[in-house]
Amino acid sequence: MHPRLTTIRQDLERLGRVAALSLLQQLGEEEIPPVPTVVPPQLIVRESTARAR
């Protein structure tokens, strides 16, 4: 496909680890509040993104 599209890359291994740890914590505790967790993505800039003017 041309131009190649700008996209993001997500660390799927880290996302899986965070999800598994959260599940194990919830299984081990009776009442544990959910904790928001952010796994930052990486921006992959390709030809579909123009330079700032």
ModelCIF file with pLDDT and N, C-alpha, C, O atoms, coordinates in Angstrom:
data_MODEL
#
_entry.id   MODEL 
#
_entity.id                         1 
_entity.type                       polymer 
_entity.pdbx_number_of_molecules   1 
#
_entity_poly.entity_id                      1 
_entity_poly.type                           'polypeptide(L)' 
_entity_poly.nstd_linkage                   no 
_entity_poly.nstd_monomer                   no 
_entity_poly.pdbx_seq_one_letter_code       MHPRLTTIRQDLERLGRVAALSLLQQLGEEEIPPVPTVVPPQLIVRESTARAR 
_entity_poly.pdbx_seq_one_letter_code_can   MHPRLTTIRQDLERLGRVAALSLLQQLGEEEIPPVPTVVPPQLIVRESTARAR 
_entity_poly.pdbx_strand_id                 A 
#
loop_
_entity_poly_seq.entity_id 
_entity_poly_seq.num 
_entity_poly_seq.mon_id 
_entity_poly_seq.hetero 
1 1  MET n 
1 2  HIS n 
1 3  PRO n 
1 4  ARG n 
1 5  LEU n 
1 6  THR n 
1 7  THR n 
1 8  ILE n 
1 9  ARG n 
1 10 GLN n 
1 11 ASP n 
1 12 LEU n 
1 13 GLU n 
1 14 ARG n 
1 15 LEU n 
1 16 GLY n 
1 17 ARG n 
1 18 VAL n 
1 19 ALA n 
1 20 ALA n 
1 21 LEU n 
1 22 SER n 
1 23 LEU n 
1 24 LEU n 
1 25 GLN n 
1 26 GLN n 
1 27 LEU n 
1 28 GLY n 
1 29 GLU n 
1 30 GLU n 
1 31 GLU n 
1 32 ILE n 
1 33 PRO n 
1 34 PRO n 
1 35 VAL n 
1 36 PRO n 
1 37 THR n 
1 38 VAL n 
1 39 VAL n 
1 40 PRO n 
1 41 PRO n 
1 42 GLN n 
1 43 LEU n 
1 44 ILE n 
1 45 VAL n 
1 46 ARG n 
1 47 GLU n 
1 48 SER n 
1 49 THR n 
1 50 ALA n 
1 51 ARG n 
1 52 ALA n 
1 53 ARG n 
#
_struct_asym.id          A 
_struct_asym.entity_id   1 
#
loop_
_ma_qa_metric.id 
_ma_qa_metric.mode 
_ma_qa_metric.name 
_ma_qa_metric.software_group_id 
_ma_qa_metric.type 
1 global pLDDT . pLDDT 
2 local  pLDDT . pLDDT 
#
_ma_qa_metric_global.metric_id      1 
_ma_qa_metric_global.metric_value   86.68 
_ma_qa_metric_global.model_id       1 
_ma_qa_metric_global.ordinal_id     1 
#
loop_
_ma_qa_metric_local.label_asym_id 
_ma_qa_metric_local.label_comp_id 
_ma_qa_metric_local.label_seq_id 
_ma_qa_metric_local.metric_id 
_ma_qa_metric_local.metric_value 
_ma_qa_metric_local.model_id 
_ma_qa_metric_local.ordinal_id 
A MET 1  2 73.00 1 1  
A HIS 2  2 80.00 1 2  
A PRO 3  2 84.00 1 3  
A ARG 4  2 87.00 1 4  
A LEU 5  2 91.00 1 5  
A THR 6  2 93.00 1 6  
A THR 7  2 94.00 1 7  
A ILE 8  2 95.00 1 8  
A ARG 9  2 96.00 1 9  
A GLN 10 2 95.00 1 10 
A ASP 11 2 95.00 1 11 
A LEU 12 2 95.00 1 12 
A GLU 13 2 96.00 1 13 
A ARG 14 2 94.00 1 14 
A LEU 15 2 93.00 1 15 
A GLY 16 2 95.00 1 16 
A ARG 17 2 94.00 1 17 
A VAL 18 2 90.00 1 18 
A ALA 19 2 90.00 1 19 
A ALA 20 2 91.00 1 20 
A LEU 21 2 88.00 1 21 
A SER 22 2 86.00 1 22 
A LEU 23 2 87.00 1 23 
A LEU 24 2 87.00 1 24 
A GLN 25 2 85.00 1 25 
A GLN 26 2 84.00 1 26 
A LEU 27 2 87.00 1 27 
A GLY 28 2 83.00 1 28 
A GLU 29 2 73.00 1 29 
A GLU 30 2 69.00 1 30 
A GLU 31 2 73.00 1 31 
A ILE 32 2 73.00 1 32 
A PRO 33 2 79.00 1 33 
A PRO 34 2 76.00 1 34 
A VAL 35 2 79.00 1 35 
A PRO 36 2 88.00 1 36 
A THR 37 2 89.00 1 37 
A VAL 38 2 90.00 1 38 
A VAL 39 2 91.00 1 39 
A PRO 40 2 94.00 1 40 
A PRO 41 2 95.00 1 41 
A GLN 42 2 96.00 1 42 
A LEU 43 2 94.00 1 43 
A ILE 44 2 93.00 1 44 
A VAL 45 2 91.00 1 45 
A ARG 46 2 90.00 1 46 
A GLU 47 2 88.00 1 47 
A SER 48 2 87.00 1 48 
A THR 49 2 81.00 1 49 
A ALA 50 2 78.00 1 50 
A ARG 51 2 76.00 1 51 
A ALA 52 2 69.00 1 52 
A ARG 53 2 74.00 1 53 
#
loop_
_atom_site.group_PDB 
_atom_site.id 
_atom_site.type_symbol 
_atom_site.label_atom_id 
_atom_site.label_alt_id 
_atom_site.label_comp_id 
_atom_site.label_asym_id 
_atom_site.label_entity_id 
_atom_site.label_seq_id 
_atom_site.pdbx_PDB_ins_code 
_atom_site.Cartn_x 
_atom_site.Cartn_y 
_atom_site.Cartn_z 
_atom_site.occupancy 
_atom_site.B_iso_or_equiv 
_atom_site.pdbx_formal_charge 
_atom_site.auth_seq_id 
_atom_site.auth_comp_id 
_atom_site.auth_asym_id 
_atom_site.auth_atom_id 
_atom_site.pdbx_PDB_model_num 
ATOM 1   N N  . MET A 1 1  ? 0.849   -1.166  0.000  1.00 73.00 ? 1  MET A N  1 
ATOM 2   C CA . MET A 1 1  ? 0.000   0.000   0.000  1.00 73.00 ? 1  MET A CA 1 
ATOM 3   C C  . MET A 1 1  ? 0.898   1.234   0.000  1.00 73.00 ? 1  MET A C  1 
ATOM 4   O O  . MET A 1 1  ? 1.884   1.298   0.735  1.00 73.00 ? 1  MET A O  1 
ATOM 5   N N  . HIS A 1 2  ? 0.551   2.197   -0.820 1.00 80.00 ? 2  HIS A N  1 
ATOM 6   C CA . HIS A 1 2  ? 1.355   3.402   -0.903 1.00 80.00 ? 2  HIS A CA 1 
ATOM 7   C C  . HIS A 1 2  ? 0.472   4.615   -0.748 1.00 80.00 ? 2  HIS A C  1 
ATOM 8   O O  . HIS A 1 2  ? -0.544  4.651   -1.443 1.00 80.00 ? 2  HIS A O  1 
ATOM 9   N N  . PRO A 1 3  ? 0.718   5.576   0.043  1.00 84.00 ? 3  PRO A N  1 
ATOM 10  C CA . PRO A 1 3  ? 1.857   5.640   0.951  1.00 84.00 ? 3  PRO A CA 1 
ATOM 11  C C  . PRO A 1 3  ? 1.663   4.708   2.153  1.00 84.00 ? 3  PRO A C  1 
ATOM 12  O O  . PRO A 1 3  ? 0.539   4.376   2.529  1.00 84.00 ? 3  PRO A O  1 
ATOM 13  N N  . ARG A 1 4  ? 2.790   4.300   2.740  1.00 87.00 ? 4  ARG A N  1 
ATOM 14  C CA . ARG A 1 4  ? 2.698   3.459   3.936  1.00 87.00 ? 4  ARG A CA 1 
ATOM 15  C C  . ARG A 1 4  ? 2.073   4.276   5.056  1.00 87.00 ? 4  ARG A C  1 
ATOM 16  O O  . ARG A 1 4  ? 2.408   5.446   5.241  1.00 87.00 ? 4  ARG A O  1 
ATOM 17  N N  . LEU A 1 5  ? 1.156   3.650   5.811  1.00 91.00 ? 5  LEU A N  1 
ATOM 18  C CA . LEU A 1 5  ? 0.388   4.359   6.827  1.00 91.00 ? 5  LEU A CA 1 
ATOM 19  C C  . LEU A 1 5  ? 1.141   4.497   8.143  1.00 91.00 ? 5  LEU A C  1 
ATOM 20  O O  . LEU A 1 5  ? 1.824   3.575   8.589  1.00 91.00 ? 5  LEU A O  1 
ATOM 21  N N  . THR A 1 6  ? 1.000   5.670   8.753  1.00 93.00 ? 6  THR A N  1 
ATOM 22  C CA . THR A 1 6  ? 1.512   5.893   10.104 1.00 93.00 ? 6  THR A CA 1 
ATOM 23  C C  . THR A 1 6  ? 0.646   5.085   11.061 1.00 93.00 ? 6  THR A C  1 
ATOM 24  O O  . THR A 1 6  ? -0.571  5.019   10.888 1.00 93.00 ? 6  THR A O  1 
ATOM 25  N N  . THR A 1 7  ? 1.251   4.480   12.055 1.00 94.00 ? 7  THR A N  1 
ATOM 26  C CA . THR A 1 7  ? 0.514   3.601   12.966 1.00 94.00 ? 7  THR A CA 1 
ATOM 27  C C  . THR A 1 7  ? 1.140   3.655   14.358 1.00 94.00 ? 7  THR A C  1 
ATOM 28  O O  . THR A 1 7  ? 2.072   4.421   14.604 1.00 94.00 ? 7  THR A O  1 
ATOM 29  N N  . ILE A 1 8  ? 0.622   2.846   15.244 1.00 95.00 ? 8  ILE A N  1 
ATOM 30  C CA . ILE A 1 8  ? 1.238   2.715   16.565 1.00 95.00 ? 8  ILE A CA 1 
ATOM 31  C C  . ILE A 1 8  ? 1.623   1.256   16.782 1.00 95.00 ? 8  ILE A C  1 
ATOM 32  O O  . ILE A 1 8  ? 1.025   0.345   16.209 1.00 95.00 ? 8  ILE A O  1 
ATOM 33  N N  . ARG A 1 9  ? 2.626   1.059   17.614 1.00 96.00 ? 9  ARG A N  1 
ATOM 34  C CA . ARG A 1 9  ? 3.045   -0.283  18.005 1.00 96.00 ? 9  ARG A CA 1 
ATOM 35  C C  . ARG A 1 9  ? 2.767   -0.414  19.494 1.00 96.00 ? 9  ARG A C  1 
ATOM 36  O O  . ARG A 1 9  ? 3.127   0.460   20.283 1.00 96.00 ? 9  ARG A O  1 
ATOM 37  N N  . GLN A 1 10 ? 2.122   -1.516  19.872 1.00 95.00 ? 10 GLN A N  1 
ATOM 38  C CA . GLN A 1 10 ? 1.829   -1.774  21.275 1.00 95.00 ? 10 GLN A CA 1 
ATOM 39  C C  . GLN A 1 10 ? 2.676   -2.943  21.751 1.00 95.00 ? 10 GLN A C  1 
ATOM 40  O O  . GLN A 1 10 ? 2.856   -3.921  21.026 1.00 95.00 ? 10 GLN A O  1 
ATOM 41  N N  . ASP A 1 11 ? 3.192   -2.844  22.961 1.00 95.00 ? 11 ASP A N  1 
ATOM 42  C CA . ASP A 1 11 ? 4.006   -3.900  23.556 1.00 95.00 ? 11 ASP A CA 1 
ATOM 43  C C  . ASP A 1 11 ? 3.057   -4.979  24.095 1.00 95.00 ? 11 ASP A C  1 
ATOM 44  O O  . ASP A 1 11 ? 2.630   -4.925  25.249 1.00 95.00 ? 11 ASP A O  1 
ATOM 45  N N  . LEU A 1 12 ? 2.737   -5.958  23.240 1.00 95.00 ? 12 LEU A N  1 
ATOM 46  C CA . LEU A 1 12 ? 1.753   -6.977  23.604 1.00 95.00 ? 12 LEU A CA 1 
ATOM 47  C C  . LEU A 1 12 ? 2.221   -7.855  24.760 1.00 95.00 ? 12 LEU A C  1 
ATOM 48  O O  . LEU A 1 12 ? 1.408   -8.297  25.571 1.00 95.00 ? 12 LEU A O  1 
ATOM 49  N N  . GLU A 1 13 ? 3.517   -8.109  24.839 1.00 96.00 ? 13 GLU A N  1 
ATOM 50  C CA . GLU A 1 13 ? 4.035   -8.908  25.948 1.00 96.00 ? 13 GLU A CA 1 
ATOM 51  C C  . GLU A 1 13 ? 3.811   -8.180  27.277 1.00 96.00 ? 13 GLU A C  1 
ATOM 52  O O  . GLU A 1 13 ? 3.377   -8.781  28.260 1.00 96.00 ? 13 GLU A O  1 
ATOM 53  N N  . ARG A 1 14 ? 4.110   -6.897  27.289 1.00 94.00 ? 14 ARG A N  1 
ATOM 54  C CA . ARG A 1 14 ? 3.914   -6.109  28.520 1.00 94.00 ? 14 ARG A CA 1 
ATOM 55  C C  . ARG A 1 14 ? 2.431   -6.003  28.875 1.00 94.00 ? 14 ARG A C  1 
ATOM 56  O O  . ARG A 1 14 ? 2.066   -6.093  30.047 1.00 94.00 ? 14 ARG A O  1 
ATOM 57  N N  . LEU A 1 15 ? 1.577   -5.813  27.870 1.00 93.00 ? 15 LEU A N  1 
ATOM 58  C CA . LEU A 1 15 ? 0.136   -5.772  28.116 1.00 93.00 ? 15 LEU A CA 1 
ATOM 59  C C  . LEU A 1 15 ? -0.341  -7.081  28.743 1.00 93.00 ? 15 LEU A C  1 
ATOM 60  O O  . LEU A 1 15 ? -1.149  -7.068  29.672 1.00 93.00 ? 15 LEU A O  1 
ATOM 61  N N  . GLY A 1 16 ? 0.154   -8.203  28.241 1.00 95.00 ? 16 GLY A N  1 
ATOM 62  C CA . GLY A 1 16 ? -0.208  -9.507  28.783 1.00 95.00 ? 16 GLY A CA 1 
ATOM 63  C C  . GLY A 1 16 ? 0.262   -9.679  30.215 1.00 95.00 ? 16 GLY A C  1 
ATOM 64  O O  . GLY A 1 16 ? -0.473  -10.199 31.056 1.00 95.00 ? 16 GLY A O  1 
ATOM 65  N N  . ARG A 1 17 ? 1.497   -9.240  30.501 1.00 94.00 ? 17 ARG A N  1 
ATOM 66  C CA . ARG A 1 17 ? 2.016   -9.334  31.868 1.00 94.00 ? 17 ARG A CA 1 
ATOM 67  C C  . ARG A 1 17 ? 1.191   -8.500  32.838 1.00 94.00 ? 17 ARG A C  1 
ATOM 68  O O  . ARG A 1 17 ? 0.866   -8.956  33.934 1.00 94.00 ? 17 ARG A O  1 
ATOM 69  N N  . VAL A 1 18 ? 0.850   -7.272  32.432 1.00 90.00 ? 18 VAL A N  1 
ATOM 70  C CA . VAL A 1 18 ? 0.052   -6.390  33.284 1.00 90.00 ? 18 VAL A CA 1 
ATOM 71  C C  . VAL A 1 18 ? -1.322  -7.016  33.546 1.00 90.00 ? 18 VAL A C  1 
ATOM 72  O O  . VAL A 1 18 ? -1.810  -6.993  34.676 1.00 90.00 ? 18 VAL A O  1 
ATOM 73  N N  . ALA A 1 19 ? -1.938  -7.570  32.509 1.00 90.00 ? 19 ALA A N  1 
ATOM 74  C CA . ALA A 1 19 ? -3.254  -8.198  32.665 1.00 90.00 ? 19 ALA A CA 1 
ATOM 75  C C  . ALA A 1 19 ? -3.178  -9.417  33.582 1.00 90.00 ? 19 ALA A C  1 
ATOM 76  O O  . ALA A 1 19 ? -4.043  -9.603  34.437 1.00 90.00 ? 19 ALA A O  1 
ATOM 77  N N  . ALA A 1 20 ? -2.148  -10.251 33.410 1.00 91.00 ? 20 ALA A N  1 
ATOM 78  C CA . ALA A 1 20 ? -2.004  -11.449 34.244 1.00 91.00 ? 20 ALA A CA 1 
ATOM 79  C C  . ALA A 1 20 ? -1.769  -11.076 35.709 1.00 91.00 ? 20 ALA A C  1 
ATOM 80  O O  . ALA A 1 20 ? -2.364  -11.678 36.603 1.00 91.00 ? 20 ALA A O  1 
ATOM 81  N N  . LEU A 1 21 ? -0.908  -10.093 35.959 1.00 88.00 ? 21 LEU A N  1 
ATOM 82  C CA . LEU A 1 21 ? -0.658  -9.653  37.331 1.00 88.00 ? 21 LEU A CA 1 
ATOM 83  C C  . LEU A 1 21 ? -1.921  -9.096  37.975 1.00 88.00 ? 21 LEU A C  1 
ATOM 84  O O  . LEU A 1 21 ? -2.200  -9.363  39.144 1.00 88.00 ? 21 LEU A O  1 
ATOM 85  N N  . SER A 1 22 ? -2.680  -8.326  37.211 1.00 86.00 ? 22 SER A N  1 
ATOM 86  C CA . SER A 1 22 ? -3.926  -7.765  37.726 1.00 86.00 ? 22 SER A CA 1 
ATOM 87  C C  . SER A 1 22 ? -4.909  -8.877  38.080 1.00 86.00 ? 22 SER A C  1 
ATOM 88  O O  . SER A 1 22 ? -5.554  -8.830  39.127 1.00 86.00 ? 22 SER A O  1 
ATOM 89  N N  . LEU A 1 23 ? -5.019  -9.863  37.217 1.00 87.00 ? 23 LEU A N  1 
ATOM 90  C CA . LEU A 1 23 ? -5.918  -10.995 37.480 1.00 87.00 ? 23 LEU A CA 1 
ATOM 91  C C  . LEU A 1 23 ? -5.485  -11.761 38.718 1.00 87.00 ? 23 LEU A C  1 
ATOM 92  O O  . LEU A 1 23 ? -6.320  -12.105 39.555 1.00 87.00 ? 23 LEU A O  1 
ATOM 93  N N  . LEU A 1 24 ? -4.194  -12.034 38.848 1.00 87.00 ? 24 LEU A N  1 
ATOM 94  C CA . LEU A 1 24 ? -3.704  -12.765 40.020 1.00 87.00 ? 24 LEU A CA 1 
ATOM 95  C C  . LEU A 1 24 ? -3.938  -11.984 41.311 1.00 87.00 ? 24 LEU A C  1 
ATOM 96  O O  . LEU A 1 24 ? -4.278  -12.572 42.338 1.00 87.00 ? 24 LEU A O  1 
ATOM 97  N N  . GLN A 1 25 ? -3.760  -10.673 41.267 1.00 85.00 ? 25 GLN A N  1 
ATOM 98  C CA . GLN A 1 25 ? -4.018  -9.848  42.447 1.00 85.00 ? 25 GLN A CA 1 
ATOM 99  C C  . GLN A 1 25 ? -5.492  -9.891  42.821 1.00 85.00 ? 25 GLN A C  1 
ATOM 100 O O  . GLN A 1 25 ? -5.829  -9.979  44.002 1.00 85.00 ? 25 GLN A O  1 
ATOM 101 N N  . GLN A 1 26 ? -6.365  -9.831  41.836 1.00 84.00 ? 26 GLN A N  1 
ATOM 102 C CA . GLN A 1 26 ? -7.798  -9.862  42.107 1.00 84.00 ? 26 GLN A CA 1 
ATOM 103 C C  . GLN A 1 26 ? -8.234  -11.221 42.630 1.00 84.00 ? 26 GLN A C  1 
ATOM 104 O O  . GLN A 1 26 ? -9.138  -11.303 43.461 1.00 84.00 ? 26 GLN A O  1 
ATOM 105 N N  . LEU A 1 27 ? -7.609  -12.280 42.156 1.00 87.00 ? 27 LEU A N  1 
ATOM 106 C CA . LEU A 1 27 ? -7.945  -13.621 42.643 1.00 87.00 ? 27 LEU A CA 1 
ATOM 107 C C  . LEU A 1 27 ? -7.471  -13.836 44.073 1.00 87.00 ? 27 LEU A C  1 
ATOM 108 O O  . LEU A 1 27 ? -8.088  -14.588 44.826 1.00 87.00 ? 27 LEU A O  1 
ATOM 109 N N  . GLY A 1 28 ? -6.367  -13.174 44.454 1.00 83.00 ? 28 GLY A N  1 
ATOM 110 C CA . GLY A 1 28 ? -5.791  -13.351 45.774 1.00 83.00 ? 28 GLY A CA 1 
ATOM 111 C C  . GLY A 1 28 ? -6.424  -12.483 46.846 1.00 83.00 ? 28 GLY A C  1 
ATOM 112 O O  . GLY A 1 28 ? -6.254  -12.764 48.032 1.00 83.00 ? 28 GLY A O  1 
ATOM 113 N N  . GLU A 1 29 ? -7.133  -11.459 46.477 1.00 73.00 ? 29 GLU A N  1 
ATOM 114 C CA . GLU A 1 29 ? -7.733  -10.524 47.430 1.00 73.00 ? 29 GLU A CA 1 
ATOM 115 C C  . GLU A 1 29 ? -9.254  -10.598 47.332 1.00 73.00 ? 29 GLU A C  1 
ATOM 116 O O  . GLU A 1 29 ? -9.808  -10.896 46.274 1.00 73.00 ? 29 GLU A O  1 
ATOM 117 N N  . GLU A 1 30 ? -9.918  -10.320 48.458 1.00 69.00 ? 30 GLU A N  1 
ATOM 118 C CA . GLU A 1 30 ? -11.376 -10.315 48.427 1.00 69.00 ? 30 GLU A CA 1 
ATOM 119 C C  . GLU A 1 30 ? -11.922 -9.052  47.769 1.00 69.00 ? 30 GLU A C  1 
ATOM 120 O O  . GLU A 1 30 ? -12.738 -9.137  46.851 1.00 69.00 ? 30 GLU A O  1 
ATOM 121 N N  . GLU A 1 31 ? -11.487 -7.899  48.222 1.00 73.00 ? 31 GLU A N  1 
ATOM 122 C CA . GLU A 1 31 ? -11.961 -6.618  47.684 1.00 73.00 ? 31 GLU A CA 1 
ATOM 123 C C  . GLU A 1 31 ? -10.766 -5.771  47.301 1.00 73.00 ? 31 GLU A C  1 
ATOM 124 O O  . GLU A 1 31 ? -10.176 -5.110  48.156 1.00 73.00 ? 31 GLU A O  1 
ATOM 125 N N  . ILE A 1 32 ? -10.406 -5.780  46.043 1.00 73.00 ? 32 ILE A N  1 
ATOM 126 C CA . ILE A 1 32 ? -9.304  -4.938  45.580 1.00 73.00 ? 32 ILE A CA 1 
ATOM 127 C C  . ILE A 1 32 ? -9.849  -4.023  44.485 1.00 73.00 ? 32 ILE A C  1 
ATOM 128 O O  . ILE A 1 32 ? -10.418 -4.506  43.506 1.00 73.00 ? 32 ILE A O  1 
ATOM 129 N N  . PRO A 1 33 ? -9.683  -2.714  44.635 1.00 79.00 ? 33 PRO A N  1 
ATOM 130 C CA . PRO A 1 33 ? -10.192 -1.804  43.610 1.00 79.00 ? 33 PRO A CA 1 
ATOM 131 C C  . PRO A 1 33 ? -9.355  -1.904  42.331 1.00 79.00 ? 33 PRO A C  1 
ATOM 132 O O  . PRO A 1 33 ? -8.151  -2.149  42.402 1.00 79.00 ? 33 PRO A O  1 
ATOM 133 N N  . PRO A 1 34 ? -9.972  -1.719  41.181 1.00 76.00 ? 34 PRO A N  1 
ATOM 134 C CA . PRO A 1 34 ? -9.202  -1.741  39.928 1.00 76.00 ? 34 PRO A CA 1 
ATOM 135 C C  . PRO A 1 34 ? -8.223  -0.572  39.882 1.00 76.00 ? 34 PRO A C  1 
ATOM 136 O O  . PRO A 1 34 ? -8.535  0.537   40.314 1.00 76.00 ? 34 PRO A O  1 
ATOM 137 N N  . VAL A 1 35 ? -7.060  -0.836  39.361 1.00 79.00 ? 35 VAL A N  1 
ATOM 138 C CA . VAL A 1 35 ? -6.023  0.194   39.247 1.00 79.00 ? 35 VAL A CA 1 
ATOM 139 C C  . VAL A 1 35 ? -5.782  0.454   37.761 1.00 79.00 ? 35 VAL A C  1 
ATOM 140 O O  . VAL A 1 35 ? -5.358  -0.445  37.035 1.00 79.00 ? 35 VAL A O  1 
ATOM 141 N N  . PRO A 1 36 ? -6.052  1.685   37.303 1.00 88.00 ? 36 PRO A N  1 
ATOM 142 C CA . PRO A 1 36 ? -5.789  1.989   35.888 1.00 88.00 ? 36 PRO A CA 1 
ATOM 143 C C  . PRO A 1 36 ? -4.292  1.859   35.585 1.00 88.00 ? 36 PRO A C  1 
ATOM 144 O O  . PRO A 1 36 ? -3.453  2.364   36.331 1.00 88.00 ? 36 PRO A O  1 
ATOM 145 N N  . THR A 1 37 ? -3.978  1.191   34.510 1.00 89.00 ? 37 THR A N  1 
ATOM 146 C CA . THR A 1 37 ? -2.590  1.004   34.105 1.00 89.00 ? 37 THR A CA 1 
ATOM 147 C C  . THR A 1 37 ? -2.443  1.438   32.654 1.00 89.00 ? 37 THR A C  1 
ATOM 148 O O  . THR A 1 37 ? -3.261  1.080   31.806 1.00 89.00 ? 37 THR A O  1 
ATOM 149 N N  . VAL A 1 38 ? -1.406  2.204   32.372 1.00 90.00 ? 38 VAL A N  1 
ATOM 150 C CA . VAL A 1 38 ? -1.162  2.681   31.014 1.00 90.00 ? 38 VAL A CA 1 
ATOM 151 C C  . VAL A 1 38 ? 0.130   2.061   30.502 1.00 90.00 ? 38 VAL A C  1 
ATOM 152 O O  . VAL A 1 38 ? 1.183   2.172   31.130 1.00 90.00 ? 38 VAL A O  1 
ATOM 153 N N  . VAL A 1 39 ? 0.031   1.414   29.361 1.00 91.00 ? 39 VAL A N  1 
ATOM 154 C CA . VAL A 1 39 ? 1.222   0.916   28.667 1.00 91.00 ? 39 VAL A CA 1 
ATOM 155 C C  . VAL A 1 39 ? 1.348   1.785   27.419 1.00 91.00 ? 39 VAL A C  1 
ATOM 156 O O  . VAL A 1 39 ? 0.593   1.609   26.463 1.00 91.00 ? 39 VAL A O  1 
ATOM 157 N N  . PRO A 1 40 ? 2.300   2.724   27.420 1.00 94.00 ? 40 PRO A N  1 
ATOM 158 C CA . PRO A 1 40 ? 2.374   3.685   26.317 1.00 94.00 ? 40 PRO A CA 1 
ATOM 159 C C  . PRO A 1 40 ? 2.713   3.018   24.985 1.00 94.00 ? 40 PRO A C  1 
ATOM 160 O O  . PRO A 1 40 ? 3.590   2.157   24.919 1.00 94.00 ? 40 PRO A O  1 
ATOM 161 N N  . PRO A 1 41 ? 2.014   3.420   23.928 1.00 95.00 ? 41 PRO A N  1 
ATOM 162 C CA . PRO A 1 41 ? 2.336   2.890   22.598 1.00 95.00 ? 41 PRO A CA 1 
ATOM 163 C C  . PRO A 1 41 ? 3.510   3.648   21.988 1.00 95.00 ? 41 PRO A C  1 
ATOM 164 O O  . PRO A 1 41 ? 3.902   4.706   22.480 1.00 95.00 ? 41 PRO A O  1 
ATOM 165 N N  . GLN A 1 42 ? 4.062   3.100   20.921 1.00 96.00 ? 42 GLN A N  1 
ATOM 166 C CA . GLN A 1 42 ? 5.154   3.751   20.193 1.00 96.00 ? 42 GLN A CA 1 
ATOM 167 C C  . GLN A 1 42 ? 4.592   4.202   18.845 1.00 96.00 ? 42 GLN A C  1 
ATOM 168 O O  . GLN A 1 42 ? 4.003   3.399   18.121 1.00 96.00 ? 42 GLN A O  1 
ATOM 169 N N  . LEU A 1 43 ? 4.768   5.473   18.504 1.00 94.00 ? 43 LEU A N  1 
ATOM 170 C CA . LEU A 1 43 ? 4.303   6.007   17.227 1.00 94.00 ? 43 LEU A CA 1 
ATOM 171 C C  . LEU A 1 43 ? 5.295   5.633   16.126 1.00 94.00 ? 43 LEU A C  1 
ATOM 172 O O  . LEU A 1 43 ? 6.493   5.891   16.241 1.00 94.00 ? 43 LEU A O  1 
ATOM 173 N N  . ILE A 1 44 ? 4.784   5.026   15.065 1.00 93.00 ? 44 ILE A N  1 
ATOM 174 C CA . ILE A 1 44 ? 5.606   4.658   13.908 1.00 93.00 ? 44 ILE A CA 1 
ATOM 175 C C  . ILE A 1 44 ? 5.186   5.584   12.764 1.00 93.00 ? 44 ILE A C  1 
ATOM 176 O O  . ILE A 1 44 ? 4.147   5.374   12.139 1.00 93.00 ? 44 ILE A O  1 
ATOM 177 N N  . VAL A 1 45 ? 6.001   6.611   12.496 1.00 91.00 ? 45 VAL A N  1 
ATOM 178 C CA . VAL A 1 45 ? 5.686   7.601   11.463 1.00 91.00 ? 45 VAL A CA 1 
ATOM 179 C C  . VAL A 1 45 ? 6.179   7.083   10.121 1.00 91.00 ? 45 VAL A C  1 
ATOM 180 O O  . VAL A 1 45 ? 7.336   6.695   9.964  1.00 91.00 ? 45 VAL A O  1 
ATOM 181 N N  . ARG A 1 46 ? 5.258   7.090   9.156  1.00 90.00 ? 46 ARG A N  1 
ATOM 182 C CA . ARG A 1 46 ? 5.600   6.632   7.801  1.00 90.00 ? 46 ARG A CA 1 
ATOM 183 C C  . ARG A 1 46 ? 5.206   7.712   6.793  1.00 90.00 ? 46 ARG A C  1 
ATOM 184 O O  . ARG A 1 46 ? 5.012   8.869   7.167  1.00 90.00 ? 46 ARG A O  1 
ATOM 185 N N  . GLU A 1 47 ? 5.091   7.347   5.548  1.00 88.00 ? 47 GLU A N  1 
ATOM 186 C CA . GLU A 1 47 ? 4.861   8.329   4.481  1.00 88.00 ? 47 GLU A CA 1 
ATOM 187 C C  . GLU A 1 47 ? 3.491   9.002   4.535  1.00 88.00 ? 47 GLU A C  1 
ATOM 188 O O  . GLU A 1 47 ? 3.317   10.039  3.895  1.00 88.00 ? 47 GLU A O  1 
ATOM 189 N N  . SER A 1 48 ? 2.532   8.481   5.250  1.00 87.00 ? 48 SER A N  1 
ATOM 190 C CA . SER A 1 48 ? 1.192   9.071   5.253  1.00 87.00 ? 48 SER A CA 1 
ATOM 191 C C  . SER A 1 48 ? 1.094   10.290  6.167  1.00 87.00 ? 48 SER A C  1 
ATOM 192 O O  . SER A 1 48 ? 0.039   10.920  6.233  1.00 87.00 ? 48 SER A O  1 
ATOM 193 N N  . THR A 1 49 ? 2.168   10.634  6.868  1.00 81.00 ? 49 THR A N  1 
ATOM 194 C CA . THR A 1 49 ? 2.169   11.788  7.771  1.00 81.00 ? 49 THR A CA 1 
ATOM 195 C C  . THR A 1 49 ? 3.018   12.899  7.170  1.00 81.00 ? 49 THR A C  1 
ATOM 196 O O  . THR A 1 49 ? 4.182   12.695  6.827  1.00 81.00 ? 49 THR A O  1 
ATOM 197 N N  . ALA A 1 50 ? 2.410   14.087  7.048  1.00 78.00 ? 50 ALA A N  1 
ATOM 198 C CA . ALA A 1 50 ? 3.145   15.231  6.488  1.00 78.00 ? 50 ALA A CA 1 
ATOM 199 C C  . ALA A 1 50 ? 3.929   15.926  7.588  1.00 78.00 ? 50 ALA A C  1 
ATOM 200 O O  . ALA A 1 50 ? 3.557   15.840  8.758  1.00 78.00 ? 50 ALA A O  1 
ATOM 201 N N  . ARG A 1 51 ? 4.994   16.604  7.238  1.00 76.00 ? 51 ARG A N  1 
ATOM 202 C CA . ARG A 1 51 ? 5.774   17.395  8.174  1.00 76.00 ? 51 ARG A CA 1 
ATOM 203 C C  . ARG A 1 51 ? 4.968   18.610  8.620  1.00 76.00 ? 51 ARG A C  1 
ATOM 204 O O  . ARG A 1 51 ? 4.142   19.125  7.867  1.00 76.00 ? 51 ARG A O  1 
ATOM 205 N N  . ALA A 1 52 ? 5.213   19.066  9.849  1.00 69.00 ? 52 ALA A N  1 
ATOM 206 C CA . ALA A 1 52 ? 4.560   20.274  10.348 1.00 69.00 ? 52 ALA A CA 1 
ATOM 207 C C  . ALA A 1 52 ? 5.029   21.483  9.551  1.00 69.00 ? 52 ALA A C  1 
ATOM 208 O O  . ALA A 1 52 ? 6.198   21.565  9.173  1.00 69.00 ? 52 ALA A O  1 
ATOM 209 N N  . ARG A 1 53 ? 4.129   22.413  9.296  1.00 74.00 ? 53 ARG A N  1 
ATOM 210 C CA . ARG A 1 53 ? 4.492   23.600  8.510  1.00 74.00 ? 53 ARG A CA 1 
ATOM 211 C C  . ARG A 1 53 ? 4.808   24.774  9.389  1.00 74.00 ? 53 ARG A C  1 
ATOM 212 O O  . ARG A 1 53 ? 5.131   25.851  8.888  1.00 74.00 ? 53 ARG A O  1 
#
